[in-house]
Amino acid sequence: MQDAAARIAAELDGAGDASWFRAPGRVNLVGDHTDYNEGFVLPFAVDRACVVAGNRAERVRMRSLDLGGIVELEPDGSTDPAGVEPAWGRYVAAVVHELGRLGRPSVGVDAVVASDVPLGSGLSSSASLEVACAVALAHVARWDVDGRALAEACRAAEELATGVPCGIMDQLASVAGRADEALLIDCRSLEIRPVPLPDPLAVLVVHSGVRRSLDGTPYAERRRACERLAAKLGVRALRDADERQVAAEPLGRHVVSENRRVHEVADALADVDLARAGRLLLESHASLRDDFGVSTRELDVLVEELVAAGALGARLTGAGFGGCVVAICESAALDAVTATAIERYRSRTGLEPTAFPCRAVDGAGPLEAGSTTRR
Ligand code: GLA
């Protein structure tokens, strides 16, 4: 697929005088279904982004090169997202609304948006759209806002637009990403510790070919069940439970053990012990499959074939129920692992997988006018 910035440049017939912004998608190395339990996650921002180019205007007017159509909204956030068509505009309306609540001055933007984060894949295409819109809206209003507050507003916007009570991981990773580093995020304090990704490590994301959007899944149900369990155990959130308390509770077992694995993977990466990191990823997948119940046959087959092809470890990434698997391997083995696993998966499932080797990049921000290079 052609790079999003290049497509916008072609559409605008050169850079013009628009201001450009990008917000990356993310992949999560380990720590799934832990963010909304106030636990730990280890994502990084990937070299695929949503790009917005626009100028200050009376109203908020946005055109999507990928999804078609134009949305027009009140700049003060008073447009109800639920009534916006086409549906992708609901995310934009929700961002305008949430930023208005945070105190953004009521200033419009006339903008074009395009993305090379694959939709519905577990790489946070919607979070990258929200964050790209948010940084553009902050810029046109000359409004200085803290990155964490911006990420929290975008998380709230996702919930407003979709009704899904998601956690903070995706939006915060898109805002706070750092080149060549993963982010160990404490989802209670929102503190972030950068974890350098060692050189011999390659990270591969493979889309299973099964698309999904979170509003059609039991995501919200899992979150509520976790909250009920925390209340039953008498803790503020499952992050505060210990292994003994959750020994007979599969959901709690996953969350408590996954939080531990996040720290262990960070340590393994610091020690450049890739084999250990790989084993921990496999344990995470087993826990998401057996205890948390969010895997699918396709994701299980993909993990199996990636490991059989020589990956050091692999696991479903993001919410599960379809979408993507993340695998790690030695850089030198990347091409062979990818080709073999893809072929075997295709022949076993009849589905068409897509592989994305990923690099860690900086988080959202301005993009040089008309630039066609990804950062
Ligand atoms: C989705 C949500 C995140 C997180 C993951 C699972 O990506 O948006 O907040 O809960 O699922 O880890």
Boltz pocket constraint, residues with backbone or C-beta under 6 A from the ligand:
constraints:
  - pocket:
      binder: B
      contacts: [[A, 31], [A, 32], [A, 33], [A, 34], [A, 35], [A, 36], [A, 166], [A, 167], [A, 168], [A, 169], [A, 170], [A, 318], [A, 319]]
      max_distance: 6.0
